[in-house]
Amino acid sequence: MSRSAERSRPSAARTPSGEAEGETRHLTVLILEDHPFQRRMLGRLLQGLGHVTVVEAGTGDEALAAARGGAPDLVIADLETPGMDGVTFLRMLSQEAITPRVVITSAHDPSVLRSVDEMAKMYGLTVLGAMPKPVSLESLRGFLRQVRTEASGKGRPAARGKAPADSYTPDQIGEAIANGEIIPWFQPKIEVHSGRLAGVEALARWMHPTRGLIGPGAFIPVIETLPLMDTLSQSMLTQAITWVRKWEKVGLSTAVSVNLPGGALADPGLADRLVKLVRGIGVEPQSLIIEVTETTVSRERALAIETLARLRMAGFGLSLDDYGTGYASMEMLKTMPVTEVKIDRRFVHGASRDPKATAVLGSLLELASGLSLAAVAEGVETHEDLVLLDALECPYAQGFVIAKPMNGDDLLTWAQQNGPAEG
């Protein structure tokens, strides 16, 4: 191995099984940094946090070779390196059959960091965030904690090559729906200022009998253009509302948001069927919020507007997802009777470190407030961004820094531990 791609001694003793002593999971962190002094200092900071093996690389080529050979848990990548730079390295890393978390570092303007952050996510990498230089010890500690939490819990994704989306056929997924294996998990939405629970979003998860928990990326793309999507939507609605009723019986009253597939709003009988469904289970329409997007509405626009109007008249909430992402969503605010807008994560993530992003986020919140719409910031992943949302008087938020998606029983426990739901 070259001098600039060397492995530092682990900072904690190892057990025979290979884990660090104690409960803290040992991590391997790959550093891509061309400046030797900065590379050494970053390595020392990481080792000082304990239970870390550091692998150093001075170029993108060395980092890629080290990643292939060692399967790191976390990659910290500088953007400017000789030969293959950090930007190219991230693209090449995305093509490998490994799934390390990534943190981007640079002395460049925050807007550059945000651009590369977005690019890396488009390539399918799991990007925890971007850090300006000099690197903060607290930021490093937070990223290590996040990697350990995701690796030890149910949120860790499977390695690439295991159970890809195209390995599941519509028949297999249809059988899974019929067997009740695809279930809703719930991500809390909180009131930003008080931290109180203000609602939950239902997200599909597949509890596979042999492969365990499978995320929606492995099955939704297979069926989203097939009739099975309507079957899954009906199942998710029924299960989510049933959970609302279960929670109500033990004193937790909260609304659940559910996404509808494209074309669902072209059915003029949808509102009547949903009223019958929720009341048959024993809850009121106010307990269900239907999330819609430009795609959901665009297929039969006149029928979609008619259906949305019927849904509102029946008492259901309507939420516009991906708010701020284009002209169409702005146009929809004029014609759709929505009660809530969900600010896309690209306007939220890292906004506390970027004045331009802060200004855009503030403008979106101001528009929502002027239209008397509740605004929900999605994808909140850092405490700093949550503090910014409070300062900007954003009413509601959801994201990993608040809570990850969880099953219905865990949601009830989480709500009980975090105070009463918003009345």
C-alpha positions in Angstrom: 0.0 0.0 0.0 1.3 3.5 -0.8 2.5 5.8 2.0 -0.6 8.0 1.4 -3.0 5.2 1.6 -2.1 3.7 5.0 -4.1 2.2 7.8 -3.7 3.7 11.3 -3.7 1.5 14.3 -7.2 0.9 15.9 -7.8 3.1 18.9 -9.7 0.3 20.8 -9.0 -3.3 21.7 -10.8 -5.9 19.7 -12.7 -9.0 20.9 -12.2 -12.4 19.3 -15.4 -11.7 17.2 -13.8 -8.6 15.7 -16.0 -6.1 17.5 -14.6 -3.4 19.7 -14.8 -4.1 23.5 -17.9 -2.7 25.0 -21.1 -1.8 23.2 -19.7 0.7 20.7 -19.4 -0.7 17.2 -15.9 -0.4 15.7 -15.8 1.6 12.5 -13.4 1.9 9.6 -13.2 5.4 8.2 -11.5 6.2 4.9 -10.1 9.7 4.6 -9.5 11.2 1.1 -7.3 14.3 1.7 -4.3 15.3 -0.4 -2.8 17.6 2.3 -0.6 15.4 4.5 -0.9 17.5 7.7 -4.7 17.9 7.4 -5.0 14.2 6.7 -3.0 13.3 9.8 -4.9 15.8 12.0 -8.3 14.5 10.8 -7.1 10.9 11.5 -6.1 11.9 15.0 -9.4 13.6 15.7 -11.2 10.5 14.6 -9.0 8.1 16.6 -9.5 10.3 19.6 -13.2 9.6 19.4 -12.5 6.0 20.0 -13.3 2.6 18.3 -12.1 3.8 14.9 -9.6 2.5 12.4 -8.5 5.2 9.9 -7.4 4.5 6.4 -5.7 7.5 4.7 -5.6 8.2 0.9 -4.0 11.2 -0.8 -5.7 10.8 -4.2 -9.0 9.6 -5.6 -7.3 6.6 -7.2 -5.8 5.5 -3.9 -9.1 6.1 -2.1 -11.0 4.0 -4.6 -8.5 1.1 -4.3 -8.7 1.3 -0.5 -12.5 1.3 -0.6 -12.5 -1.8 -2.8 -10.1 -3.6 -0.5 -11.5 -2.7 2.9 -15.2 -1.9 2.6 -15.1 1.2 4.9 -18.1 2.2 7.0 -17.6 5.9 6.4 -15.7 7.9 3.7 -14.7 11.5 4.3 -13.8 12.9 1.0 -12.1 16.2 0.1 -13.1 17.6 -3.3 -9.8 18.9 -4.6 -7.2 16.1 -4.9 -4.5 15.5 -7.5 -5.3 13.0 -10.3 -8.8 11.8 -9.7 -10.5 14.5 -7.7 -13.1 14.0 -5.0 -16.0 14.7 -7.3 -14.9 12.0 -9.8 -14.1 9.6 -6.9 -17.7 9.9 -5.6 -19.0 9.0 -9.0 -16.7 6.0 -9.3 -17.5 5.0 -5.7 -21.2 4.9 -6.6 -20.5 2.2 -9.2 -18.9 -0.2 -6.6 -20.8 -3.0 -4.8 -20.1 -1.4 -1.4 -22.3 1.0 0.6 -20.2 3.3 2.8 -21.7 6.5 4.2 -20.1 9.6 2.8 -19.2 13.0 4.3 -17.9 15.7 1.9 -15.3 18.3 3.0 -14.0 21.3 1.2 -12.8 24.9 1.8 -15.0 26.0 -1.1 -18.1 28.1 -0.9 -21.1 26.2 0.8 -23.0 26.3 -2.5 -20.3 24.0 -4.1 -20.7 21.6 -1.2 -24.4 21.6 -1.6 -24.1 20.9 -5.3 -21.7 18.0 -4.9 -23.9 16.7 -2.0 -26.9 16.7 -4.3 -24.9 15.1 -7.1 -23.6 12.3 -4.9 -27.2 11.5 -3.8 -28.3 11.4 -7.4 -25.6 8.8 -8.0 -27.2 6.7 -5.2 -24.6 7.3 -2.4 -25.7 7.7 1.2 -24.5 11.2 2.0 -24.6 12.1 5.7 -23.7 15.7 5.1 -21.0 18.2 4.0 -18.4 19.8 6.3 -16.6 23.1 5.6 -13.0 23.2 6.6 -11.6 23.3 9.2 -13.5 20.2 10.3 -15.4 20.4 13.5 -14.8 17.7 16.2 -18.5 17.9 17.1 -19.5 17.3 13.5 -17.2 14.3 13.3 -18.7 12.9 16.6 -22.2 13.3 15.2 -21.4 11.6 11.9 -19.8 8.6 13.7 -22.8 8.3 16.0 -25.1 8.4 13.0 -23.2 5.6 11.2 -23.2 3.4 14.3 -26.9 4.0 14.9 -27.8 3.1 11.3 -25.5 0.1 11.3 -26.8 -1.4 14.5 -30.5 -0.6 13.8 -33.1 -1.4 11.2 -32.2 1.5 9.0 -29.0 0.0 7.5 -29.5 -0.6 3.8 -28.5 -3.9 2.2 -25.2 -3.9 0.3 -25.5 -3.3 -3.4 -26.1 -6.5 -5.3 -28.3 -8.0 -2.6 -32.0 -8.0 -3.4 -31.9 -5.4 -6.1 -35.3 -4.0 -7.3 -35.3 -6.1 -10.5 -35.0 -9.3 -8.5 -38.6 -9.1 -7.4 -41.4 -9.8 -9.8 -44.9 -8.3 -9.7 -46.2 -11.8 -8.8 -43.8 -11.9 -5.8 -44.8 -8.5 -4.6 -48.5 -9.2 -5.2 -48.1 -12.2 -3.0 -46.4 -10.1 -0.3 -49.2 -7.6 -0.3 -51.8 -10.4 -0.1 -49.9 -12.0 2.8 -49.7 -8.7 4.7 -45.9 -8.5 4.5 -45.8 -5.0 3.1 -46.7 -2.8 6.0 -46.7 0.9 7.0 -43.9 2.3 9.1 -44.4 5.7 10.5 -42.2 8.8 10.6 -43.2 11.4 13.2 -43.9 15.0 12.2 -43.3 17.5 15.1 -44.2 21.0 16.0 -40.8 22.7 15.6 -41.1 25.1 18.5 -42.4 22.7 21.1 -41.2 19.3 19.8 -44.7 17.8 20.3 -45.9 15.2 17.9 -48.1 16.7 15.2 -48.8 13.7 12.9 -47.1 10.8 11.2 -46.3 9.8 7.6 -47.0 6.2 6.6 -44.1 4.7 4.5 -44.2 1.3 3.0 -41.7 -1.4 4.2 -41.6 -5.1 3.2 -41.1 -7.5 6.1 -39.7 -10.3 4.0 -40.0 -13.7 5.7 -36.3 -14.6 4.9 -34.6 -11.4 4.0 -35.9 -9.2 6.8 -36.8 -5.5 6.3 -36.7 -4.3 2.7 -37.0 -0.6 1.8 -39.4 0.7 -0.8 -36.7 1.2 -3.4 -36.6 -2.5 -3.9 -40.3 -3.0 -4.8 -42.0 0.3 -5.5 -40.3 0.9 -8.9 -41.4 -2.6 -10.0 -45.1 -2.0 -9.5 -45.6 1.8 -9.7 -47.0 1.6 -13.2 -49.0 -1.6 -12.7 -52.4 -2.2 -11.2 -50.6 -3.6 -8.2 -49.9 0.0 -7.1 -53.6 0.5 -6.5 -53.7 -2.7 -4.4 -50.7 -1.6 -2.4 -52.2 1.9 -1.9 -55.5 0.4 -0.6 -53.6 -1.9 1.7 -51.4 0.9 3.1 -54.5 3.1 3.6 -56.4 0.4 5.5 -53.4 -0.5 7.7 -52.4 3.1 8.5 -56.0 4.0 9.5 -56.2 0.9 11.6 -53.1 2.0 13.5 -54.7 5.4 14.0 -57.7 3.6 15.7 -55.3 1.5 17.8 -53.5 4.6 19.0 -56.7 6.4 19.8 -57.8 3.5 22.0 -54.7 4.0 24.2 -54.9 7.8 24.3 -52.8 8.9 21.3 -54.7 11.0 18.9 -52.8 11.9 15.7 -53.4 12.2 12.0 -51.6 10.0 9.4 -50.4 11.1 6.0 -50.5 8.6 3.1 -49.3 9.1 -0.5 -51.6 8.2 -3.3 -50.4 6.7 -6.6 -50.5 8.7 -9.8 -53.9 8.5 -11.4 -55.8 7.8 -8.2 -57.3 11.2 -8.2 -58.9 10.5 -11.6 -61.5 8.4 -9.8 -64.5 10.6 -8.8 -65.7 8.0 -6.3 -62.5 8.1 -4.3 -63.7 10.5 -1.6 -66.9 8.5 -0.9 -64.8 5.2 -0.7 -62.3 6.8 1.7 -65.1 8.1 4.0 -66.6 4.7 4.1 -63.2 3.1 4.8 -62.2 5.4 7.7 -65.6 5.4 9.4 -65.8 1.7 9.0 -62.6 1.4 11.0 -63.9 3.9 13.5 -62.1 7.2 12.9 -63.0 10.5 11.3 -61.8 11.8 7.9 -59.8 14.5 9.8 -57.4 11.7 10.9 -56.2 11.1 7.3 -54.1 13.5 5.2 -53.7 12.6 1.5 -50.3 13.6 0.1 -50.4 14.6 -3.6 -47.7 15.7 -6.1 -47.6 17.3 -9.5 -47.5 13.8 -11.0 -50.6 12.6 -9.0 -52.6 15.6 -10.3 -51.4 16.0 -13.8 -52.9 12.8 -15.3 -56.6 13.9 -15.4 -56.3 17.4 -14.2 -60.0 18.3 -14.2 -61.0 15.0 -12.5 -58.2 15.4 -10.1 -59.3 18.9 -9.0 -62.9 17.6 -8.6 -61.7 14.7 -6.5 -59.5 17.0 -4.3 -62.5 19.3 -3.8 -64.6 16.3 -2.7 -61.9 15.1 -0.3 -61.7 18.5 1.4 -65.5 18.7 1.6 -65.5 15.3 3.3 -63.0 16.6 5.9 -59.7 14.9 4.7 -56.5 16.9 4.9 -54.6 17.5 1.6 -50.8 17.9 1.6 -48.8 19.1 -1.4 -45.5 17.1 -1.5 -42.3 18.4 -3.1 -43.3 22.0 -2.5 -41.0 24.5 -4.1 -39.5 22.2 -6.7 -41.0 23.8 -9.8 -43.5 26.1 -11.4 -46.2 23.4 -11.5 -46.3 23.1 -7.7 -46.7 26.9 -7.4 -49.5 26.8 -10.0 -51.2 24.0 -8.0 -51.4 26.2 -4.9 -53.8 28.5 -6.8 -56.1 25.7 -7.9 -55.9 22.9 -5.3 -57.6 23.1 -1.9 -54.5 21.9 -0.1 -54.2 22.5 3.7 -50.4 21.7 4.0 -47.2 22.0 2.0 -44.1 19.8 2.5 -40.9 21.6 1.7 -38.6 19.2 -0.2 -35.5 18.2 1.6 -33.2 19.8 -0.9 -34.2 23.2 0.4 -33.8 22.0 4.0 -30.7 19.8 4.3 -27.6 22.0 5.1 -29.5 25.3 4.9 -28.0 26.4 8.2 -24.6 26.4 6.6 -25.6 28.2 3.4 -27.0 31.8 3.4 -28.5 31.3 -0.1 -30.3 28.2 1.0 -31.5 30.0 4.1 -32.9 32.8 2.0 -34.7 30.3 -0.3 -36.1 28.3 2.6 -37.3 31.5 4.3 -39.1 32.6 1.1 -40.9 29.3 0.8 -42.0 29.5 4.4 -43.2 33.1 4.0 -45.2 32.1 0.9 -46.9 29.2 2.7 -47.7 31.5 5.7 -49.2 34.1 3.4 -51.4 31.5 1.9 -52.4 30.2 5.4 -51.0 26.8 4.7 -49.2 24.6 7.3 -45.6 24.1 6.2 -43.6 20.9 7.0 -39.9 20.8 6.4 -38.8 17.3 5.2 -35.4 15.7 5.5 -34.2 17.5 8.6 -31.0 15.7 9.5 -29.0 18.0 11.8 -29.7 19.9 15.0 -28.4 23.0 13.3 -31.0 22.8 10.6 -33.8 22.2 13.2 -32.6 25.3 15.1 -32.7 27.3 11.8 -36.3 26.2 11.1 -37.3 27.4 14.6 -35.7 30.7 13.9 -37.6 31.0 10.6 -40.8 30.1 12.4 -41.4 26.9 10.4 -44.4 25.3 12.1 -43.6 21.6 11.5 -40.7 19.3 10.6 -39.8 15.6 10.1 -36.5 13.9 9.5 -33.8 11.6 10.9 -32.7 14.1 13.5 -36.2 13.9 15.0 -36.9 10.3 14.4 -36.5 7.6 11.8 -39.5 5.6 10.4 -40.6 3.0 12.9 -43.4 0.4 13.3 -46.7 1.2 14.9 -45.8 -0.1 18.3 -42.5 1.8 18.4 -44.3 5.0 17.3 -46.6 4.7 20.3 -43.6 4.3 22.6 -41.8 7.2 21.0 -44.9 9.5 21.3 -45.3 8.6 25.0 -41.7 9.4 25.6 -41.8 12.7 23.7 -44.9 14.2 25.3 -48.5 14.5 24.2 -49.5 14.9 20.6 -50.6 18.3 19.4 -54.2 18.8 20.1 
